[in-house]
Structures are given as structure tokens and as C-alpha cells.
Amino acid sequence: MRLARRVLAALLVVVALGASGLVCERVAARGRYAVAYSTYGAGPGGARGLFLLAESLGRRPQRWAEDFGRLPERAVLVALGGCELLAARAVSRAEQAWLAGWVERGGVLVVAGAHDYLAPSLGVTLARPTGACEPRAGLLGAIARAERDAGAVGESPDAGVPSPLAIARDPVAAVAAAVEQDPLPEAVPARGVGGPLVGFARLPLRDPVRVELHDPVHTEVLLRFDDERVAGALVRRGRGAVVALASSSPLLNRELRAGEGGVLFARLLRAFPEARPVVFDEYHLGVGERRSVVRYLSDFGGAALLVQLLLVVGFVLWRRGARFGGAQRPVPLPPAGTASYVAGIASLYARAGAPGAAAGILARRALARIAAHHRLPSPAPDALAEALAARGRRTEADAVRRLAALAVVTVGGDAALVARAQEIDAACAAALGPAEGS
């Protein structure tokens, strides 16, 4: 029984993994869960067909998943948009400045249906009236349809919900059918009147925006509606150009072939043969991560400024941590006062009560000082006197002998001790004389 349970559990795990892999494979193949207008999407509202068309034309297409700080020079940037997906990221002012400079240097910008994408400084803008964009397909269409159904009288609560049998047969197709029930908006025909789009007698555009021209001198009208409104325009800016189309519906998978969107895109690319590669903007559709602060500063030239700031901070720290001038030695403390020393020694001698012993100590201390002054090893009076006499210093030798005599003569009374100290000082001064070798 235990073995059977293990085998059954293993079979269930294998079946679950296989079913999961099959679902993932079908979802990846269909691209149903990619956002609308994305070149990752292989569903009706995606633009994978446009990506493959650019690849077949040899234009080396790329998917751009970051902002416009590092766009390749002299390339074609394609931005698609419309009512099926509101822009996940708005084009910032810094990006508009980057985009304008990029076009001036030779870039070609193709914007189809993406309103609020172009700045007036580029010479053309796309505008859509508030409330005019009602989504009919995709996830936004499903949400709008649910709101309408909630307010409808007599509407069945299960309207639009796929059956369990349909989900079991093909869950991906059932979900796709549920979110794409509403018919597409009616196509508004446009005709080619200039530039590379001459010859289009009827180009269907769905949910078109209003094309507003701000630089008529450098603008060439490409498409017009039957009522003579502008449906597409080409604006020359520096060495580059901006192409604005009122709708992106011909370039999506569902109409790329039937609506002649492939021919339109191929003509636009052939009009700019020097602009390579073709870059599809996925960043403003929600793909990719936002830029880090370090990369933002580096794109603005902040790296050089940061290096200069670090050099200034390092110099300030170095100067504040280093001495100006040479090292200074600590100043020695002044010696204790002579008066206090004499007073202390006198008090010790007074307490001893032996003036003769005190006089002997003074005499021996004087002899030791004389020996050190003349660099002689022994302070003994006889040896010291002989050494001085041998050097020809007879006056110093006589002073040493006088000190030796004073050391053994007894002293009686304090007054006699003071007189004896004066005699010892005089003899010591005579015995010191000039130092040897000086």
C-alpha cells in the first residue's frame, strides 16, 4: 500500500508539471498576457508581427525597456499607443529633452496613436479629448464592459462568462474570448497625400487622435481624412524627423496585413534608409525597471561632477588632518624653584641636628660635581687632585685638596655651617674652571 501511494503521488506530480508546462508553452506562443501594443504580444492587440516585419526587412529591431537616456544614435524609435492600454509610464520632461536632442542628431521618431507622447517643441503633437477614449478590447475593455453590464436592466449575470466546458478545452482561448467580446470601433478611412505614403487610397484608422501641427514650415502632411483633417504628418528636425500618425490600429497584429499596416511601415522605413536599427519603445508600456539614481546622474554628466566633489572633499580632509610646518616638540616644564629646594634641604639638616655631617655632605657633593665636570671616573679627593695635576690644572687640584680638608673639619653651630657652605661653594667654583676639551 505504501509503495502504491508513492507511485500515485509521483504520477500526480508528473501530470501536474506536464499540464503546467503545456499551459505555459501555449501562453508564451500566443502572447495573450502581454500588454496591448507590445512587441512581446502575439495576440490581436499586440505588435509582434510588426517586430518580425522589421526583422525581415533587415533593420535589426530592438525592444527598448528603459528610458531615453541611452537611445542608439541615428535609429528609428517606434512608439505605439491607443485606447486599449493607457500608458503605464508618462514621458517625463527630462525624457522629452533627451528625445528632442536625439531627433536633432539624426534620430527618426515614429509615434502612432500614443497621445501625450510628443512635446510641442518637436513640431507636432497628438491630442485626444477627455472621455473620448472608451476601451473595447483587452483587459480595459473587459472592465468597461463589466461596468456597463452592472448598470444594464435585465442583463443576465452570466453574460460573457465562458462555460466550464470551454475553459476545459482551451483555457487561454476562453479567457481571450471573454476579454475581447466587444466589436472593434468603426474604422475611419484616411488617404495618403504626401511623402512616402502617397498612393494609399483607403487606410482604415480606429480610435484616431487629433494631429496638431506646430511647425507648418518644416511639416509635410502624409495622411488626411475625408474631411481634410490631418491623419499623419512628417516634421523635419535638424538631421532627424518625427512621424506622427493618428492611430496605431493598422500596425497591430489583427490588421497588419488586412489593413495594409505592413506596407505603411515598410514605406516609412524605406524613407529613412540611413536610420538603423528599429527600436520599439516597451518602457512606456510598463516593461522594464526604472533607472537608478547612479545611472541617472551618470547620464546627466554627474560622474565628472561627483569625481570633482570627491577631490575637493579629499583635499579638505587632507589639509585638516595634516600639520602646517614641521613637528613641534613639547616644551619642557620649568624646574622647581631654587629657593624651595634650599629651604627643603635646610629643614632636613636642621632636623638632623649635626652641622658637621651636613658640611661633609656638601663637600662630597661638590667633589662629585667636579669629577663629572672634568669627565673623571672617581670623585675621591686624592685621585681627583692627582688627575687634575697630571692634566696641568694645578689651581683646580689645589681647590680639590681644600674641599677635602673642609669635609673633615668639624663645624659648631648654625652660623659656622653657613660660613663653611660658602667656603665649599668658593672652592667648588675654583675647582670647576673650564671643562676638558672646551
C-alpha positions in Angstrom: 0.0 0.0 0.0 2.8 2.4 0.9 4.5 1.8 -2.5 1.2 2.3 -4.3 0.7 5.6 -2.6 4.2 6.8 -3.6 3.7 5.8 -7.2 0.3 7.6 -7.3 1.9 10.7 -5.8 4.7 10.6 -8.3 2.2 10.3 -11.2 0.2 13.2 -9.9 3.3 15.4 -9.7 4.3 14.5 -13.3 0.9 15.1 -14.7 0.7 18.5 -12.8 4.1 19.6 -14.1 3.2 18.5 -17.6 -0.1 20.4 -17.6 1.6 23.5 -16.2 4.3 23.3 -18.9 1.7 22.9 -21.6 -0.2 25.9 -20.4 2.9 28.0 -20.2 4.0 26.9 -23.6 0.7 27.9 -25.2 0.5 31.2 -23.3 4.1 32.0 -24.4 3.3 31.0 -28.0 0.1 33.1 -28.2 1.4 36.0 -26.1 -2.0 36.6 -24.7 -0.9 38.0 -21.4 1.4 40.7 -22.9 0.1 44.2 -22.7 -1.5 45.8 -25.8 0.8 47.5 -28.4 3.8 45.5 -27.1 6.0 43.6 -29.5 6.0 40.8 -27.0 2.3 40.3 -27.6 1.3 37.8 -30.3 -2.5 38.3 -29.6 -4.7 40.5 -31.7 -3.8 43.7 -29.8 -0.1 43.0 -29.8 2.7 44.2 -32.2 4.8 41.1 -32.5 4.0 41.0 -36.2 5.5 44.5 -36.6 8.7 43.4 -34.9 9.0 40.4 -37.2 8.4 42.6 -40.2 11.2 44.9 -39.2 13.4 41.9 -38.8 12.6 40.5 -42.2 13.4 43.9 -43.7 16.9 43.7 -42.2 16.5 46.6 -39.8 17.8 44.8 -36.7 14.8 45.5 -34.4 15.3 46.0 -30.7 13.0 46.2 -27.7 13.8 49.2 -25.5 13.0 48.6 -21.8 14.5 51.7 -20.3 14.1 55.5 -20.6 15.5 57.6 -23.4 18.9 58.4 -21.8 20.9 55.9 -23.9 19.0 55.6 -27.2 21.2 54.4 -30.1 22.1 57.3 -32.4 20.6 57.5 -35.9 17.9 54.9 -35.2 14.1 54.6 -35.7 12.2 54.8 -32.4 8.6 53.4 -32.7 6.0 54.2 -30.1 2.5 52.7 -30.3 -0.5 53.6 -28.1 -4.2 54.0 -28.0 -7.3 53.3 -26.1 -6.7 49.6 -25.4 -3.9 50.5 -22.9 -3.2 53.7 -21.2 0.5 54.5 -20.9 2.0 52.8 -17.9 4.7 55.4 -17.7 4.4 59.0 -18.8 7.2 60.6 -20.8 9.0 62.9 -18.3 10.3 66.4 -19.1 13.9 65.1 -19.0 13.0 62.4 -21.5 11.3 64.9 -23.8 14.6 67.0 -23.7 16.6 63.8 -24.5 14.2 62.9 -27.3 14.4 66.3 -28.9 18.2 66.3 -28.9 18.2 62.7 -30.2 16.0 63.7 -33.1 18.2 66.8 -33.9 21.2 64.5 -34.1 19.6 62.2 -36.8 17.1 60.0 -35.0 13.7 59.2 -36.5 10.7 59.1 -34.1 7.5 57.3 -35.3 4.6 57.8 -32.9 1.2 56.2 -33.8 -1.8 56.9 -31.6 0.2 57.5 -28.4 -1.2 60.8 -27.3 0.7 62.9 -24.6 3.9 61.4 -26.0 5.1 64.2 -28.2 6.1 67.7 -27.0 5.3 70.9 -28.9 9.0 71.5 -29.3 9.1 68.6 -31.8 6.7 70.5 -34.2 3.7 68.1 -33.9 1.5 66.7 -31.1 -1.2 64.1 -30.7 -4.3 65.1 -28.7 -7.3 63.1 -27.6 -10.3 64.8 -26.0 -11.0 63.8 -22.4 -13.5 60.9 -22.2 -13.3 60.2 -25.9 -11.3 57.0 -25.4 -13.5 54.1 -24.4 -11.7 50.8 -24.3 -13.4 48.0 -26.1 -10.9 45.2 -26.2 -8.3 43.7 -23.8 -8.4 43.9 -20.1 -9.6 47.5 -20.0 -12.4 46.6 -22.4 -13.5 43.8 -20.0 -13.5 46.2 -17.1 -15.6 48.8 -19.0 -18.0 46.1 -20.2 -18.4 44.8 -16.7 -19.4 48.4 -15.6 -21.9 48.7 -18.4 -23.4 45.3 -17.7 -23.7 46.1 -14.0 -26.0 49.1 -14.8 -28.0 47.4 -17.6 -31.6 46.3 -16.7 -32.4 42.7 -17.3 -28.8 41.7 -18.1 -28.0 38.1 -17.3 -25.4 37.8 -14.5 -23.6 35.2 -16.6 -23.4 37.2 -19.8 -19.9 37.0 -21.3 -18.7 34.4 -18.8 -17.1 31.3 -20.6 -18.6 27.9 -19.8 -16.6 25.3 -17.8 -16.5 23.1 -20.9 -14.9 25.9 -22.9 -12.4 26.5 -20.2 -11.5 22.8 -20.0 -11.0 22.6 -23.8 -8.8 25.7 -24.2 -8.4 27.9 -21.1 -6.3 30.5 -22.9 -8.7 30.9 -25.8 -11.7 31.0 -23.5 -10.2 33.9 -21.4 -9.1 35.7 -24.6 -12.7 35.4 -26.0 -14.1 36.7 -22.7 -11.9 39.8 -22.7 -12.3 40.5 -26.5 -16.1 40.2 -26.9 -16.9 43.8 -28.0 -16.5 44.6 -31.6 -13.7 46.9 -32.6 -14.6 50.6 -33.1 -15.6 51.6 -36.6 -12.6 52.4 -38.9 -12.2 55.9 -40.2 -10.6 55.9 -43.7 -7.7 58.0 -44.5 -5.8 58.6 -47.8 -2.1 59.2 -48.5 -1.4 62.7 -49.7 2.3 63.2 -49.4 5.7 61.8 -48.7 6.3 58.0 -48.6 2.6 57.4 -48.0 1.4 58.7 -51.4 -0.8 56.0 -53.0 -2.9 54.9 -50.1 -6.4 55.3 -51.3 -8.0 53.9 -48.2 -6.2 53.3 -44.9 -8.5 52.3 -42.0 -7.7 54.0 -38.7 -9.6 53.1 -35.5 -9.9 55.5 -32.5 -7.8 58.2 -34.2 -6.4 61.1 -32.2 -6.2 64.7 -33.4 -2.9 65.6 -35.1 -1.9 69.2 -34.2 0.9 70.9 -36.3 3.1 73.4 -34.5 5.7 74.0 -37.2 4.0 74.2 -40.6 7.2 75.4 -42.4 9.0 72.1 -41.8 5.9 69.9 -41.8 4.7 67.6 -44.6 1.2 66.1 -44.4 1.2 62.4 -45.1 -2.4 61.3 -44.4 -5.7 63.1 -44.4 -9.2 62.0 -43.5 -12.1 62.6 -45.9 -13.0 65.8 -44.1 -9.4 67.1 -44.8 -8.3 66.7 -41.2 -4.7 65.7 -40.8 -4.2 62.0 -40.0 -0.5 61.8 -40.4 2.5 64.2 -40.6 6.2 64.3 -41.1 8.3 67.0 -39.4 11.9 67.6 -40.2 14.0 68.5 -37.1 17.8 69.0 -37.6 19.2 65.9 -39.2 16.2 63.8 -38.0 12.5 63.6 -38.4 9.3 63.0 -36.4 6.4 61.0 -37.9 3.0 61.3 -36.2 0.1 59.0 -37.1 -3.4 59.4 -35.7 -3.9 55.7 -34.9 -1.8 52.6 -34.4 -4.5 50.2 -35.4 -3.0 49.3 -38.8 0.2 48.3 -37.1 -1.3 45.8 -34.7 -1.4 42.1 -35.3 -5.1 42.0 -36.1 -4.8 44.4 -39.0 -1.2 44.4 -40.0 -1.9 42.5 -43.2 -5.6 43.2 -43.9 -5.3 46.9 -43.1 -2.1 47.4 -45.1 -0.2 48.4 -42.0 2.8 46.3 -43.1 3.0 48.3 -46.4 2.7 51.6 -44.4 5.5 50.6 -42.0 7.8 49.3 -44.8 7.4 52.6 -46.7 8.3 54.6 -43.6 11.4 52.6 -43.0 12.5 52.8 -46.7 12.1 56.6 -46.4 14.9 56.7 -43.9 17.4 54.1 -45.1 20.3 55.5 -43.0 18.4 55.2 -39.7 19.2 51.8 -38.2 18.2 49.9 -36.1 14.5 50.0 -35.4 13.8 50.4 -31.7 10.4 49.6 -30.2 9.5 51.5 -27.0 8.4 49.0 -24.4 9.5 51.1 -21.4 6.5 53.4 -21.5 4.2 50.4 -21.9 5.3 49.2 -18.5 8.1 46.8 -19.4 11.5 47.2 -17.6 12.6 48.8 -14.4 13.1 52.5 -13.6 16.5 54.0 -13.7 18.7 54.0 -10.6 20.0 57.3 -9.1 23.6 56.5 -10.1 22.7 55.8 -13.7 20.5 58.9 -13.8 23.4 61.1 -12.6 25.9 59.4 -15.0 23.6 60.1 -18.0 23.4 63.8 -16.9 27.2 64.1 -16.7 27.1 63.7 -12.9 30.1 61.3 -12.9 32.6 64.1 -13.6 30.9 66.4 -11.1 31.0 63.6 -8.5 34.7 63.0 -9.1 35.5 66.7 -8.7 33.4 66.8 -5.5 35.3 63.8 -4.1 38.7 65.5 -4.9 37.6 68.7 -3.1 36.4 66.7 -0.1 39.7 64.7 -0.1 41.8 67.8 -0.2 39.9 69.4 2.6 40.2 66.3 4.8 43.9 66.0 4.0 44.6 69.7 4.9 42.6 69.5 8.1 44.4 66.3 9.1 48.0 67.4 8.3 50.2 69.9 10.2 51.2 73.2 8.6 55.0 73.3 9.1 57.3 70.9 11.0 56.5 68.8 14.0 56.8 70.7 17.3 58.5 69.1 20.4 56.7 69.5 23.7 58.1 72.4 25.8 59.9 71.1 29.0 58.4 72.2 32.3 60.4 74.7 34.2 62.5 73.2 37.0 61.4 73.7 40.6 62.5 76.9 42.3 66.0 77.1 43.9 64.6 78.8 47.0 62.2 76.0 47.8 64.9 73.4 47.2 67.3 75.1 49.6 64.6 75.6 52.1 63.7 71.9 52.0 67.4 70.8 52.4 67.9 73.2 55.2 64.9 71.9 57.0 66.3 68.4 56.7 69.7 69.4 58.0 68.1 71.3 60.8 66.2 68.3 61.9 69.3 66.1 61.8 71.0 68.3 64.4 74.5 67.6 63.1 76.1 70.7 61.4 79.4 68.8 60.8 77.7 65.9 59.0 75.9 68.4 56.8 79.1 70.2 55.9 80.7 66.9 54.9 77.7 66.0 52.7 78.1 69.4 50.9 81.8 68.8 50.4 81.3 65.3 49.0 78.6 66.6 46.7 80.9 69.3 45.4 83.6 66.7 44.7 81.2 64.6 42.7 80.1 67.6 40.7 83.8 68.5 39.9 84.6 64.9 38.8 81.6 64.9 36.4 82.5 68.3 35.1 86.1 67.2 34.2 84.9 63.7 33.0 86.9 61.9 35.6 85.7 58.5 36.9 86.3 58.8 40.6 85.2 61.6 43.0 87.8 60.6 45.6 89.8 63.7 46.6 93.3 62.3 46.3 92.7 60.6 42.9 90.8 63.6 41.6 93.6 66.0 42.7 96.3 63.8 41.1 94.3 63.6 37.8 93.9 67.3 37.6 97.5 67.9 38.4 98.5 65.5 35.7 96.5 67.5 33.2 98.3 70.7 34.3 95.3 72.1 36.2 97.1 72.8 39.4 94.6 75.5 40.5 91.7 73.1 40.3 93.8 70.4 42.1 94.5 72.8 45.0 90.8 73.6 45.2 90.0 69.9 45.4 92.5 69.4 48.2 90.9 72.4 50.1 87.5 70.8 49.7 88.9 67.5 51.1 90.2 69.4 54.1 86.9 71.3 54.6 85.0 68.0 54.6 86.8 66.7 57.7 87.0 69.9 59.8 84.2 69.9 62.4 81.6 72.7 62.5 79.9 74.0 65.6 76.7 76.0 65.3 74.5 77.1 62.6 76.5 80.3 61.8 79.6 78.2 61.3 77.7 75.8 59.0 76.7 78.8 56.8 80.3 80.0 56.6 81.5 76.5 55.8 78.9 76.2 53.0 80.2 79.5 51.5 83.8 78.2 51.6 82.7 75.0 49.9 80.9 76.9 47.1 84.0 79.1 46.5 86.3 76.1 46.4 83.9 74.2 44.1 83.8 77.2 41.7 87.6 77.4 41.6 87.9 73.6 41.0 85.4 73.6 38.1 87.3 76.0 35.9 86.9 75.5 32.1 85.8 72.0 31.1 88.2 69.5 29.5 88.4 70.0 25.7 86.5 73.3 25.8 
